[in-house]
């Protein structure tokens, strides 16, 4: 508590505390959403199995317009990345140095998760467990990594994309939305390969809006800076209640037309059997939901800002954000552990979806999962919360700077390749380590390269 109090007291007046609150709320909603819609049963072999309840609850599909908050995370990620990159440049740092240091907060807790899961899987395999079943369990525990893979692509693109934003402003996300529309046309009418780019264009569009939000908060302009452009080339996001109302209304009208009249599913989460998936890859319907969410965020910004000036709410937000990635990464592992424990005790409830018993089980289920996750966060949270100042480095020569840039890009590429290989591998493939060996090697190699660069290697030229 003393450390939280100190951090709260040292918070700069200019900090947009609302961004931190949104990050904490988004991850909390993802966790509760995953836990809440999970259906536990037994497969034909008598082993515990889980699936989403959304297929059996069509009336709940419109609720996913609020519950699907990954766009919010990319929005606040854009704001935070622009703010930290601008601060690094003001201190005379380079985009490569920023990129290397930015990786630490993401890589440390993710590496802990993967190493622990691989070690646990290896022990289970050596004790005679079926490698295919081991893979299924690990696959379920690593579902959150599909989102992290997308974010790890967006982060290294921040310097060039922020430069585009400074030059072309809001025209950049508009173009990206147009590319998403082209990809959706490929999904609906063909060729389907056109939609592959939506995995990048959709999340980049939302990330760019975070840049515009950051620029709108930067009131001080350097002498000689050109005046703010008008139209789509404006760089600042309108933050007024009028703008919020317009975005909320526009987004809601668009999502209703796209889903109830157009070809898109109503649900913004995956529902088995639907022709399209609004999140894999991001669709126009999901971007319409993101627009409505942005409008609601702007409408609540001022009252939330006043509330966050109080010491206790702000300390709570700081506490959650200190371990927010750990919470996200381990929340499905908590479900695996709880299901395994209840199954071993012969006390695993499996009521039918939508029944009174199923609804009655939601509260104790969530509470039990919270206890298990709290224990995991107590063990692994310090890995994320630990912060260190990057070592002081001497100015590097041109050759060393280019080498560090190339290695930083290769490091991120290794991380993304490892996470993608794991996500694309079959969930029932026999994997003694639970993860495909190439995926684990690629990820650890990328993490090792970035760790080497953070130590200051190659900074002297």
N, C-alpha and C positions, 0 to 999 in steps of 0.2 A: 504493500500500500504506500509505503514511503516513496518508492521509486515512481509509482504511478502519479503520486502527488507532485513530485519534482518535474516529471515530464509534462504534466498538465500546466504547471506554473511557467515552464519555459516555452510553451507554445507561442509562436509569433502571432501578433495581432492580425497579420495579413493572411494567415493560413485559412484556407477554405475547409473548415471542419466538417461541413456537410458532405464533402467527398469521402472522408473517412467513415462517417456514419453510413453512407450508401454502400460502401464496400463491405462493412460488417453486416448490414442487413441483407445484402445480396447473397453472401455466402451462407448466412443463417437460414435464409429461405430455401436455398438449394438443398441444404442438409435436411431440413424438416420436410421438404417436398419429397426427396428420395425416400426418407424413412416412412412418411405418411402413406404413400401410394404403394408400398411394397406388399406383395401378397406372398406368404410363406406356405408351402405345401410340401408334398413328397412326390418324387418321381416314381417311375415304374420299378426301379431298383430299391425303393424304400429309403432313398437319401433325400435330405432336405433340398428344396429348390425354391427359387423366388422369381417373380415376374411382376410387372406393373399392373395395378388395378384399373388404369385408365380405359383399357379395352372393355371393361365391364361397367364403367361409369360414364357414359357419354354425356350426361347432364353436367359433368364437371369439366368438360373440355374448355368452355369459355374461361374458367378460372385460371387456366394456364396462361392467359394473357397477362395476368399479374404474377403468377408463380414462375414463369420463365424469365429469370432475371440475369442470365448470362450477358445479354446486351448491356445491362447496367454495369457489370464488372468491366467490360471493354470500354464503356464510356468513362468511368472513373480511372481506368488504367491509362487512357489517353491523356486525361488531365494530369495525373501523377507523373507520367513519363515526360510530358512537355515541361512540367515544373522542374523536375530534377535535371533534365537535360539543359534547360536554360540556366539553372543555378550552377551547374558544372562549367558551362561556358563562361559565366561571369567570373568564375574563379580561375579562368585560364586553362581549363581542362579541355580534353579532346572528346569527340563522340566515341572513339574506341575505348578510352578510359571509362567513360560513362557506361558503355555497353558491358564491359568486363565487370565493373562493380555492381551493375544492376542484376547480373546473373546470380549473385550470391544468395539473395533472399529467396529466389525461386529454386535454386539448385539444391541447397543444403537439405531442406525438409523433404524434397522429392527423392533425393538419393537415399535418405534414411528409410523412407517407405519401401523403395525398391530393394534395398539390401536386406532389410528385415523380412520382407515377403519371400525373397529368393532363399534366404537362409532357412526360414520356416518350411518352405516347400521342399528343400533338399533334405531336411530332417524327416519330414513326413514320407518322402519317397524312400529313404533309407530304411524306414521302419515298416515298409511294405505297402504304402498307400498307392493306389492306382494313379499313375502320372497324368492320365486324362482327367481324373477327378481333381487332382491337385491343380491342374491348369484351370479348370472351371472355377474353383474357389479364388485363385489369384486373379483370374480375368474379372470376376465380379468386384474384387477389392480395388482393381486398378481402373474401373470405369471413369473416375474423375480425371484420369490423365488425358483423355481425348481433348478436353477443354484446354489443359495446360499446353498440349502440343500446339494448338492454334495460337495461344498467347505467346509462346516462345518463337513463333514465326513473326508475329506482329512487333515484338519488342525490338529486334535488331533493325527493323524497317523504320523505326521512329525517327532517326536523324534525317534520312532523305524524305520521308513523308511529311515531317514537320516543315522542312524547307519548301516542299510543294504547297503546304498550307499557307505559309507566310507569303507565297507568291500568288496563289490562286484562290485562297480562302475556301469558302463553302462550295465552290464549284467542284472541288476534289471529291467530297462525298457524293455529290450529285452524279458525277461521272461513274463512281463506283456502284451506286444504286442502278444506274443504267446497265452496267456490266452484269449485275445480279439478275436484272430482268432478262437479259440475253441468255444467261445460263438457265434460268427457269424455262424460257422458251424451248431450250434444248431438252430439258427434262420432260416437257409436256409433248412436244411435237418431234423432237429429235434434231440432231444427234445428241444423245444423252451426255456425251463427253464434254459438251459445252458447259455443263453445270459444275465441273471440277473446280474451276476458278472461283466459284462462289464461296468455297471454304476460306479463301483469302479475302476476296472483295467484300463480302458481307461484313466480316468482323472489322476490316480496315475502315469501312464507311462509318461504323459506330465509333471506332477509335479516333477518327479524324474529328468528330464532334467534340470529343474530350479536349482536343487542341483548341478548338474555337472557344470552349468554355474557359480554358486557362487564359487565353488571350483577352477575353472579356473582363477578367479579373485583374489584368495588368494595366493599371491606369497610367503609370509613369511611362512616358515615351522619351527615347533618347533624342537629343537635339538633331534636327535635320531629318527626322524620320518622315516619310511620306504620310499624308493624311489617310485615314481609313477609307479603303475603296467602298463603293456602293454595290448593291445588287449581290449576285452570287459570289463575287470576289471579295466580299467583306470577310474579315478574319475573326470578328468577334461574334459570339453567340448572343442573341438578345436574351436577357435574363428577366424581362418584365413579366408581370402576371398576364398581360395581354398576349405576349408571345407564348407563354405556357398554355393558356386557354386555346390558342390557335393550333398549337402542335398537338395537344390532347384531342381536340375535335377532329383534326385532319387524320391523325393516326387511327382513331376509332372508326371513322367513316371508311377509311381505306381497308382496314382489316375486316370489317363486316362485309364489304363488297367483295374482297378477295376470297373470303372463306365461304360465305353463305350464297354468293352469286357466282364467284369464280371457282377455279379448280383446286384451291388449296384446302387442306384439312383445317378444321376449327382448332384442334389441339396444337399448341406450340411445343409439345413434348412428343416423343415418338409413341405412336399407337400401332401395334402390329396389325397388318392387313390394309392400312391406308396406302394409297398409291404413291403419295408424296410424303416426305418428312421435312417439316419446316426448319429443322435445325441441322440436318446432315444431307446436304449443305444448307447454310442460311438461305432463306427464301425472301421474296418480296413481302410476303405476309408477316414474316418475323420482323423485317425492317419496319413495317407499318406499326407493329406492336411496340418496337423500340421507339418510334416517333411519339406514340401516345405516352409511353413511360417517361420519355424526356419531358413532355409537357407537364405531366403530373409532378415530376421532380422539380421543375421550375416553380410550379404553383406552391409547393410545400417548402421551398428553399428558405424564405424569410422566417416563418415560424420555427422551422427546424434550427436555423442559425441562432435565433434567440435562445432556444432551449439548450443548445450546445455551449452557450456561454456560462452555464451553470457548472460548477466544479464536478459534481457527482456524475451527471450524464457524460461529460467529456472524459472523465477518468475511465468510465465503463467502456466507452468507444476505444480509447487507447488500449485498454486491456484486451479487448477482442481482437483488434488489429495486430497486436503483438504476436498472436498465434493463429491468425485467420487462415493462412494457407495450410497449417497443420490440421486445423479443424476440417477443412475441405478435403484434404488428402486422405485422412484416416476415418472419415465418417462411415464409409461402407465396410471397412475392415472391422469397425465396431459392430456392425450388423452381422458380419460373418462370425465373429467371436460369440455374440449373444445367441445366435441361432445354434451354433455348435454346442454351447453350454446347455441350452434348454433341451436340445435333442438328446444329449448324453444323459440328462436327468429324466428324460421321458416326460417333459413338461412343456413341449413346444405346441402352442395352440395353432390350429389350422382351420379356422372357421371359413365358410364360404364368403366370397366378396360381397359386400353390401348387406350382409346379415346383421342382426342386432349384436351378435357375439363379435363379429368382425369390427363393427364400430366401437363396441365397448372395449375391445382390446387395444384400440389406438392410443389411448392415454397411457396405460401402463407400459405399452411397447415403446413409446417415445421417451418416457421417463427412464426406463431401463437402458435404452440406447444412450441417453444423455450421460448416465453414470459410467458406462463403459467408455464412451468417447472422452469424458473428463479424465479418466485414468490414463488413456493413451496420450492425451494432450499434456498431462502432468509429466509424462516420461519424455515425450518427443518435442513438446513445445519449446523448451529452452534452445533446441537446435535452431529454430527459426528466430526466436527472440534475441539470440545473441547477436550483438552488433559490434563491429570493429571498424576503426578508421583505416582506410586503405593506406599502405605504407607510402611514405614520401619517396618520390622517384625523381631522378635527374632528367632533364629534357633529353629526349632520344633523338638520334639522327633520323634522316628521312628513310633510310633502309630499315631501321628498327621499327619505325612507326608502321611502315607497310607490312612488315612481318607480323607485328602484333594485331593489326587489323585483319589480316588473312587468317591468323590463328583464332581470333575471336569469332569470325564467321564460321570457321570449321568447327569450333567448339559448340556453337549454337546448332549447327547442322547435325552434329552427332547427337545432341540432346533430342532434337525433333525426330531424327531418323529412328532412334531407339524407342521413343514413345509411340511413333506411328507403326513400327513393326510389331509392337506388342498389341496395339489396338486392332490391327488388321489380321493378326493371327487368329485361327479358329479357337473358340473358347473351350472346345473339347479335345484339342490336339494334345497328344502325350508330351508333356514338358516336365522333366524331372525337377527343374528349378521354378516351375510355375510360369516363367517368362521365357520366350524364345531366346536362346543363347546369343544370336546376333543382335537382338534388341538390347540385351543387358550390356554386351560389349560396347555397342555403339554409344549408348547413353553414358556409361562410365568413362569411356574415352573422351567424349565431349566435356563431361564434368571435370575430368582431370586436366584437360587443356585449359579450361577457364580458371580452374584453381591455380594452375601454374602462372597464368597471366596476372591473377589477383595478387600473387606473392611478389610481383614486381619484376618477374623474369622478362628480359627483352626490352626493358624500359631505358636501358642505357645504350646510347648509340655512339 
